[in-house]
Amino acid sequence: MKAAFTICTNNYLAQAKILSASIHQFAKEYKFYLFLVDELHPEINYQDFPGIEFILAKTLPIEFSDLIKKYDIVELNTCIKASAFKHLFTEKGAETVHYFDPDIELFDDIKQLDTNFEQAPILLTPHIMNPIPWQEGSPNENLFLNHGLYNLGYIGINKKGDYMKLLNWWENRTLTMGFNRTRHGLFVDQLWINYVPLFFPGSTKILFDQGYNMGPWNLHERSLSNKGDRFFVNDQVSLKFYHFSSYKYNQHEISGNYRYTFASNPDVRSLYDLYQQKMIDAGVKLYSGKKWAYEQKKSFLSKFLKKKK
């Protein structure tokens, strides 16, 4: 069985719905799972997500209640990634698993991803493949020294070779040290993956096709054009999937975190226009306002501990 999955909280369900629809369009043979790092919300109809099998993160065989106490929302969402992979392999019988961040959308058939497994069971996509002209503002190359050479919005793993050795190592690191503390050499699940080509050299393949994981950090090396209903990167390869990282539908711009804008990179404007409308159609106005259930618990716990001092 081939599986794809994402991880998110209730406020990202619109993005996850778009991802799921694109998976079912361009990867029909994949079963799609969503690990919900949240409680079921009484105002959300979870039957309104055709093709998605929900799994509550708190049901994974990990010390979830302890993780809630020490991790924030980003750290908690990312720290369970290896555990989710293990669950799909051991409990769901998957042979091939691809992870996508919820704010990714597929635009072409991704069968080539599976052909790469003939060479290695671990697939990674680098943030950038060419030097960035040094300018004020982000990104510059030093960004990836703090946050990782590889973007963990995508990672693919096949059930062979060192796959479980990798997952056990990665799970241990993220469940114990999955913090966002770059000054201490920590950036959630992502920075650890710098070690993977070193620790598992015969099991790792880095994908250098620029149609994979295009996003707001690599626009210096990738331009977008469309021919008919397909998008192409640098007029050479088809756009397989785009990562709409940090995009906010009600602040319509590429990203508030990076220097690229629609003025500097007008070629991506139509892609973002389409995504904005899809987010609205997917119910982002409903879902984005839902508070994270465990943030309330953390606030209560914090107040409780202060009283005990």
DOMARBA-301072 format. One record per residue (C-alpha): x, y, z; residue in three letters; residue number from 1. Coordinates in pm, 1 decimal. Layout:
<sites>
SITE         xx         yy         zz   resn   resi
SITE          X          Y          Z    ala    NUM
...
</sites>
This chain:
<sites>
SITE         xx         yy         zz   resn   resi
SITE        0.0        0.0        0.0    met      1
SITE      118.3      350.9      -83.7    lys      2
SITE       41.7      625.1      165.5    ala      3
SITE       74.6     1000.7      185.5    ala      4
SITE        9.9     1202.9      497.3    phe      5
SITE       19.4     1541.3      657.4    thr      6
SITE       17.0     1674.7     1013.2    ile      7
SITE     -175.9     1978.4     1129.9    cys      8
SITE     -408.0     2141.5     1381.0    thr      9
SITE     -768.9     2240.1     1318.4    asn     10
SITE     -673.9     2586.9     1198.6    asn     11
SITE     -488.4     2439.0      899.2    tyr     12
SITE     -765.0     2209.9      776.5    leu     13
SITE     -842.4     2424.8      470.8    ala     14
SITE     -483.9     2386.3      349.3    gln     15
SITE     -495.4     2013.3      422.9    ala     16
SITE     -815.1     1982.8      220.9    lys     17
SITE     -643.0     2140.3      -81.2    ile     18
SITE     -344.2     1908.0      -41.0    leu     19
SITE     -573.3     1606.1      -20.0    ser     20
SITE     -762.4     1705.0     -334.9    ala     21
SITE     -435.4     1740.0     -525.5    ser     22
SITE     -311.4     1403.9     -396.0    ile     23
SITE     -626.3     1235.8     -520.5    his     24
SITE     -592.5     1411.1     -855.6    gln     25
SITE     -226.1     1340.1     -922.8    phe     26
SITE     -155.5     1034.8     -705.3    ala     27
SITE     -476.9      832.6     -711.7    lys     28
SITE     -304.3      517.3     -590.5    glu     29
SITE     -212.3      678.5     -256.7    tyr     30
SITE     -420.5      655.1       58.4    lys     31
SITE     -416.4      987.0      241.9    phe     32
SITE     -392.6     1028.5      620.0    tyr     33
SITE     -406.1     1336.4      841.3    leu     34
SITE     -254.9     1325.8     1190.3    phe     35
SITE     -449.7     1583.8     1390.0    leu     36
SITE     -241.5     1747.5     1663.6    val     37
SITE     -552.5     1882.0     1827.2    asp     38
SITE     -881.2     1772.8     1979.7    glu     39
SITE    -1190.8     1718.1     1767.3    leu     40
SITE    -1375.1     2049.5     1752.4    his     41
SITE    -1754.5     2046.8     1800.9    pro     42
SITE    -1802.2     2307.4     1526.0    glu     43
SITE    -1612.8     2108.1     1262.0    ile     44
SITE    -1772.2     1830.9     1057.6    asn     45
SITE    -1489.3     1586.7      998.9    tyr     46
SITE    -1703.7     1397.5      749.9    gln     47
SITE    -1658.5     1699.2      521.8    asp     48
SITE    -1312.0     1578.2      421.6    phe     49
SITE    -1359.8     1308.5      157.5    pro     50
SITE    -1055.8     1091.9      100.8    gly     51
SITE     -890.2     1180.3      431.9    ile     52
SITE     -850.1      932.2      716.8    glu     53
SITE     -800.1     1123.1     1041.0    phe     54
SITE     -571.2      990.8     1313.5    ile     55
SITE     -553.5     1175.8     1644.3    leu     56
SITE     -190.7     1239.3     1734.0    ala     57
SITE     -264.2     1165.9     2099.9    lys     58
SITE     -336.5      801.7     2006.0    thr     59
SITE       20.4      740.2     1888.7    leu     60
SITE      232.2      523.2     2123.0    pro     61
SITE      433.0      817.2     2255.6    ile     62
SITE      421.8     1021.2     2578.2    glu     63
SITE      188.1     1274.9     2423.4    phe     64
SITE       77.4     1437.8     2748.9    ser     65
SITE      440.8     1513.7     2831.8    asp     66
SITE      503.2     1657.9     2486.7    leu     67
SITE      211.6     1899.4     2529.7    ile     68
SITE      379.8     2040.0     2838.8    lys     69
SITE      715.5     2113.4     2679.4    lys     70
SITE      646.7     2195.5     2313.2    tyr     71
SITE      470.0     2482.8     2140.1    asp     72
SITE      233.7     2433.2     1846.8    ile     73
SITE      503.8     2416.3     1577.0    val     74
SITE      732.0     2193.5     1782.9    glu     75
SITE      450.6     1952.5     1867.4    leu     76
SITE      333.4     1926.3     1507.0    asn     77
SITE      682.2     1851.2     1382.5    thr     78
SITE      809.1     1627.1     1661.8    cys     79
SITE      561.2     1348.1     1580.7    ile     80
SITE      657.9     1312.6     1214.0    lys     81
SITE      883.9     1010.7     1259.7    ala     82
SITE      624.4      850.6     1489.1    ser     83
SITE      358.1      901.2     1222.5    ala     84
SITE      578.9      735.4      961.6    phe     85
SITE      630.5      438.0     1193.8    lys     86
SITE      255.4      410.7     1254.6    his     87
SITE      178.1      396.2      883.0    leu     88
SITE      443.5      132.1      823.7    phe     89
SITE      365.2      -90.0     1121.9    thr     90
SITE       -8.2      -40.1     1179.8    glu     91
SITE     -143.2       44.9      834.3    lys     92
SITE       78.8     -184.8      629.4    gly     93
SITE      226.6       84.9      407.6    ala     94
SITE      525.2        0.8      190.1    glu     95
SITE      583.7      353.6       61.7    thr     96
SITE      506.3      674.9      252.7    val     97
SITE      535.9     1037.6      144.0    his     98
SITE      493.7     1324.1      390.4    tyr     99
SITE      373.3     1666.4      271.6    phe    100
SITE      319.1     1980.2      478.1    asp    101
SITE      -47.7     2084.2      473.2    pro    102
SITE       33.5     2403.4      280.5    asp    103
SITE      170.8     2212.0      -18.4    ile    104
SITE      -26.2     2152.3     -336.5    glu    105
SITE       55.4     1901.6     -610.5    leu    106
SITE       41.1     2010.8     -974.2    phe    107
SITE      158.3     1704.3    -1165.2    asp    108
SITE      189.3     1327.9    -1143.5    asp    109
SITE      445.5     1229.6     -880.7    ile    110
SITE      517.2      874.6     -999.2    lys    111
SITE      879.1      975.3    -1045.8    gln    112
SITE      905.8      997.2     -667.9    leu    113
SITE      845.4      625.4     -643.8    asp    114
SITE     1098.1      546.5     -917.6    thr    115
SITE     1362.2      715.8     -702.1    asn    116
SITE     1304.9      448.4     -438.9    phe    117
SITE     1478.6      205.0     -674.1    glu    118
SITE     1799.5      387.0     -580.4    gln    119
SITE     1740.6      469.5     -212.4    ala    120
SITE     1465.1      440.8       51.0    pro    121
SITE     1497.2      799.9      181.3    ile    122
SITE     1413.4     1097.1      -42.1    leu    123
SITE     1501.5     1456.8       47.4    leu    124
SITE     1457.9     1792.3     -126.0    thr    125
SITE     1710.3     2072.5      -60.8    pro    126
SITE     1590.7     2423.5       13.1    his    127
SITE     1816.6     2562.9     -258.7    ile    128
SITE     2043.9     2420.4     -528.7    met    129
SITE     2230.7     2736.2     -631.6    asn    130
SITE     2393.4     3025.6     -442.5    pro    131
SITE     2167.9     3317.2     -351.4    ile    132
SITE     2283.4     3664.7     -461.1    pro    133
SITE     2370.4     3826.5     -127.5    trp    134
SITE     2127.0     4102.8      -36.7    gln    135
SITE     1965.1     4257.2      264.9    glu    136
SITE     1670.1     4061.5      393.1    gly    137
SITE     1594.0     3692.0      397.2    ser    138
SITE     1663.5     3443.6      259.6    pro    139
SITE     2039.3     3435.2      234.6    asn    140
SITE     2238.4     3113.8      256.1    glu    141
SITE     2298.6     3150.0      630.2    asn    142
SITE     1925.2     3091.0      685.5    leu    143
SITE     1972.0     2724.3      602.2    phe    144
SITE     2268.6     2686.1      837.6    leu    145
SITE     2019.7     2753.8     1117.4    asn    146
SITE     1712.0     2582.9      975.2    his    147
SITE     1849.6     2293.9      770.9    gly    148
SITE     1975.9     2221.8      421.4    leu    149
SITE     1667.4     2014.6      341.1    tyr    150
SITE     1308.3     2128.9      356.4    asn    151
SITE     1099.2     1889.0      560.3    leu    152
SITE      777.9     2005.7      399.4    gly    153
SITE      846.3     1687.9      205.8    tyr    154
SITE     1021.8     1362.9      287.2    ile    155
SITE      963.2     1023.2      131.5    gly    156
SITE     1052.5      688.8      289.2    ile    157
SITE     1026.9      338.2      148.4    asn    158
SITE     1009.5       24.1      360.1    lys    159
SITE     1351.4     -119.8      290.8    lys    160
SITE     1711.4      -88.9      396.4    gly    161
SITE     1780.0      141.8      689.0    asp    162
SITE     1432.1      295.5      696.5    tyr    163
SITE     1347.7      186.1     1052.5    met    164
SITE     1695.7      264.4     1181.9    lys    165
SITE     1647.9      617.9     1049.9    leu    166
SITE     1299.7      651.3     1198.4    leu    167
SITE     1405.2      527.3     1542.2    asn    168
SITE     1700.3      769.0     1551.4    trp    169
SITE     1495.4     1063.4     1421.6    trp    170
SITE     1202.4      989.9     1653.2    glu    171
SITE     1430.7      985.4     1957.0    asn    172
SITE     1583.7     1319.9     1865.3    arg    173
SITE     1257.0     1497.6     1790.3    thr    174
SITE     1065.2     1366.1     2090.7    leu    175
SITE     1344.8     1468.1     2326.7    thr    176
SITE     1506.8     1766.7     2153.3    met    177
SITE     1253.9     1887.4     1896.1    gly    178
SITE     1272.4     2251.1     2004.1    phe    179
SITE     1288.4     2565.4     1792.8    asn    180
SITE     1603.5     2707.1     1951.4    arg    181
SITE     1841.9     2788.2     1668.9    thr    182
SITE     2095.8     2949.7     1904.0    arg    183
SITE     2142.6     2602.3     2053.4    his    184
SITE     2161.8     2424.5     1717.8    gly    185
SITE     1801.3     2306.0     1729.0    leu    186
SITE     1526.6     2358.2     1474.7    phe    187
SITE     1236.7     2118.9     1532.5    val    188
SITE     1251.6     1802.7     1318.2    asp    189
SITE     1423.2     1964.4     1021.0    gln    190
SITE     1778.7     2047.5     1125.4    leu    191
SITE     1840.3     1688.8     1238.6    trp    192
SITE     1797.1     1576.7      877.9    ile    193
SITE     2129.3     1742.4      785.9    asn    194
SITE     2284.7     1426.9      930.2    tyr    195
SITE     2087.0     1179.0      721.3    val    196
SITE     2313.4     1175.9      411.1    pro    197
SITE     2607.7     1124.8      650.6    leu    198
SITE     2455.5      861.7      878.5    phe    199
SITE     2270.4      677.3      600.5    phe    200
SITE     2472.3      753.4      284.5    pro    201
SITE     2370.2      443.3       93.0    gly    202
SITE     2003.3      491.6      176.4    ser    203
SITE     1958.1      860.0       92.2    thr    204
SITE     1875.3     1024.6     -238.8    lys    205
SITE     1866.1     1403.1     -272.5    ile    206
SITE     1620.7     1514.8     -540.2    leu    207
SITE     1766.8     1783.9     -766.0    phe    208
SITE     1461.2     1820.4     -988.6    asp    209
SITE     1358.7     2183.9     -937.4    gln    210
SITE      995.2     2093.7     -995.7    gly    211
SITE      985.0     1944.1     -646.4    tyr    212
SITE      921.8     2163.3     -341.5    asn    213
SITE      937.8     2500.4     -509.0    met    214
SITE      875.6     2760.9     -242.2    gly    215
SITE      943.1     3117.8     -128.1    pro    216
SITE     1304.3     3042.8      -26.7    trp    217
SITE     1421.1     2928.1     -373.8    asn    218
SITE     1263.8     3186.9     -602.8    leu    219
SITE     1610.4     3321.0     -689.9    his    220
SITE     1671.6     3006.6     -894.6    glu    221
SITE     1322.1     2913.4    -1012.0    arg    222
SITE     1080.2     3100.8    -1234.0    ser    223
SITE      731.3     2984.7    -1320.4    leu    224
SITE      545.4     2975.3    -1649.9    ser    225
SITE      230.5     2801.7    -1758.2    asn    226
SITE      141.5     2625.0    -2078.9    lys    227
SITE     -223.3     2538.3    -2097.2    gly    228
SITE     -322.0     2403.9    -1757.4    asp    229
SITE       32.0     2305.6    -1651.9    arg    230
SITE      303.1     2502.1    -1475.0    phe    231
SITE      671.7     2472.8    -1564.0    phe    232
SITE      983.7     2568.3    -1370.5    val    233
SITE     1247.8     2757.6    -1568.6    asn    234
SITE     1068.6     2640.6    -1885.3    asp    235
SITE     1238.5     2304.2    -1833.6    gln    236
SITE     1057.9     2076.6    -1589.2    val    237
SITE      697.5     2053.7    -1479.5    ser    238
SITE      602.8     2189.9    -1139.4    leu    239
SITE      537.0     1879.1     -928.1    lys    240
SITE      445.1     2054.6     -604.3    phe    241
SITE      465.6     2403.1     -457.5    tyr    242
SITE      508.6     2489.5      -90.5    his    243
SITE      296.2     2791.0        8.2    phe    244
SITE      490.0     2831.8      331.2    ser    245
SITE      382.1     3117.9      560.9    ser    246
SITE      116.1     3232.5      314.6    tyr    247
SITE     -186.8     3408.5      464.3    lys    248
SITE     -494.6     3431.3      244.9    tyr    249
SITE     -600.8     3765.5      397.1    asn    250
SITE     -255.2     3921.2      347.1    gln    251
SITE     -215.0     3833.3      -18.0    his    252
SITE      161.8     3830.7      -68.4    glu    253
SITE      422.3     3559.0     -123.7    ile    254
SITE      538.1     3556.7      238.0    ser    255
SITE      594.0     3799.4      518.8    gly    256
SITE      914.8     3614.1      608.8    asn    257
SITE     1110.6     3662.0      286.0    tyr    258
SITE     1212.5     3946.8       58.4    arg    259
SITE     1036.7     3811.1     -249.3    tyr    260
SITE      709.7     3979.5     -342.7    thr    261
SITE      464.7     3973.9     -629.8    phe    262
SITE      641.5     4288.5     -753.5    ala    263
SITE      983.6     4119.3     -761.0    ser    264
SITE      853.1     3780.1     -877.7    asn    265
SITE      534.0     3840.1    -1077.3    pro    266
SITE      558.5     3496.7    -1241.4    asp    267
SITE      417.8     3328.6     -928.6    val    268
SITE      125.5     3569.1     -884.6    arg    269
SITE     -127.1     3357.3    -1076.1    ser    270
SITE      -33.6     3049.3     -871.6    leu    271
SITE      -97.5     3233.1     -545.7    tyr    272
SITE     -418.8     3384.8     -680.2    asp    273
SITE     -549.5     3034.6     -750.0    leu    274
SITE     -439.0     2911.0     -408.2    tyr    275
SITE     -603.8     3201.1     -229.0    gln    276
SITE     -938.4     3120.8     -390.8    gln    277
SITE     -899.3     2750.6     -314.5    lys    278
SITE     -836.2     2834.5       51.4    met    279
SITE    -1152.7     3042.2       65.8    ile    280
SITE    -1352.6     2767.1     -104.8    asp    281
SITE    -1203.7     2510.2      135.9    ala    282
SITE    -1335.5     2697.3      439.3    gly    283
SITE    -1028.9     2880.3      564.0    val    284
SITE    -1245.8     3149.9      723.4    lys    285
SITE    -1407.2     2882.4      940.4    leu    286
SITE    -1102.1     2673.4     1026.6    tyr    287
SITE     -832.1     2938.8     1065.9    ser    288
SITE    -1004.9     3092.4     1366.2    gly    289
SITE    -1012.7     2772.4     1569.9    lys    290
SITE     -791.9     2788.9     1875.9    lys    291
SITE     -545.7     2512.6     1945.2    trp    292
SITE     -688.2     2293.0     2220.1    ala    293
SITE     -351.6     2227.5     2383.1    tyr    294
SITE     -261.3     2595.2     2402.2    glu    295
SITE     -547.6     2630.8     2648.2    gln    296
SITE     -415.0     2336.8     2847.0    lys    297
SITE      -63.1     2483.8     2847.0    lys    298
SITE     -201.2     2814.9     2974.1    ser    299
SITE     -390.6     2635.9     3250.6    phe    300
SITE      -83.3     2431.8     3341.0    leu    301
SITE      133.9     2743.5     3351.8    ser    302
SITE     -106.5     2919.6     3588.5    lys    303
SITE     -131.8     2606.9     3803.8    phe    304
SITE      246.0     2576.8     3838.4    leu    305
SITE      278.0     2943.9     3933.0    lys    306
SITE       25.4     2894.1     4213.9    lys    307
SITE      219.3     2593.0     4342.7    lys    308
SITE      543.5     2792.9     4377.3    lys    309
</sites>
